[in-house]
Amino acid sequence: MKLRTDTIGHFENPTEDNIFDAVIYAGEGARESDLVKLMTDEDHFISIWIGQQSAGHTLILRTGHWKNECTEKLSSERVVDLMVKYLHGDFLEFKKIQWKRPFDQIFLDNLNKLINGGKLH
């Protein structure tokens, strides 16, 4: 497992403390476009774009070619909890979350259908 962050650096074998520090750092002046990504590889990860702490974070889950975004903004504490569960292979909580396809994925899906003569969403 790897932790890639724009906030505190990169870790090849992250700990729960590394995850906590990467997400909570947002309260210390991180930019809204900063990324925190916990990954097994480039096609399997959970990530957040740090948002305004008071507004919450956008959670993204990618498994293979499927990329989904949580329908609601999550608190830093909730994100840390989910990332720690992901770190330990506990995916039960992820089934309880409402997911949607992010705009960029819908755009690419429609572009692909247009090229291949299908109907758009």
N, C-alpha and C positions, 0 to 999 in steps of 0.2 A: 504494500500500500504506500502511496505517496501523497504528500500534501504540498500543493503549489499555491502560493499566495502572493499577492501584491502588497500585503501588509507587513509580514514578518519574515519572509523568505521561503525557502523550499526545504522539505524534509523527506528523506527516503523511507524512514520508518517512523511515522509520526506517533506521538503519544496523545492521550486525552488532553493534557496540558497544552500541547502545541495547537490543537484545534481550538481550545478555549482562548488562548492568546491571539490567534489569528482573527477570530470573529470579534472578540471584545475590543481589539485594537481600533475598531471602527469608531469607538467613542473618543479616540485620541487624535482625531483629525484625518482619518483615512478619506480618500476621495470616493465619491459615489460610484465611480466606475471600477473601483478595486475589486478583484476577484479572489475568492477563497475556494479552492477545488481539492476535494479528497477523491483520489482515483486509484483504481487498480491498473488501468491503462487509458489511452486516449478515447476509447469507446465505452468505458464503464466508469462513471463518476457521479458524484453529487457535488453541486457547487452553488455558491451564492454570489450575487453582485451586492456589494455592501450597500446599501441605500442609506437614507437618513435613518439614524438609530430610532427615532420616534415613529417613523413611518413603517419600519420593518424591512425585511430583506426578501428578495426574490430568490426562491429555491428552484434549482434545476436538477433533474435526475436524467441521466443518460444511460441506457442499456443497449448496447449495439447501435443499430441505426435509429432506434426510438429515442427521442429527446422530448421530455415533458417538463412543464413548468407548474408549480403550485399555484392554485387560483387565488390564494390570499398571501399577503405579506406576513412574514413570521418574525417573531421577536428574536433577539440574539440568543437568549437562553434556549428557546425551542430549536433553533438552528444547531446550536452546540450539541444539544441532546440527540438530535437526528444524526448528526455527523458522527458522534461517538457510537451510536447504534450501528451505523454503516461500517465504521471501522472494525467493529466486532462481528459483522455478518448478521446482525439482527435486523431483518427487513419487515417485520410485522407492522410496525408503526407506519411504514410507507404505504401500506394498503388502505389505511384509514384517511389518507390525504386526498383531497380533490385535485385532480391533475387536468391540464389542458395542453394542447400542442402550442408551442410558442409561435409568434407571428412569423419569425424567420423560417420555421419549418413549414408552416402553411404556405408561405410564398414559394418555397422551393418545391413543395408538393404540386402546387398549381402550375408552376413553370414546367415541371417535368410532364404533367398531364397535357399541357398545351403543346409541347414539343411532340408528344406521342399521340396527339389527336383525341385525348379524353376530355371529359367535362370538368370545369373548374368548380371549386367550392365557393 
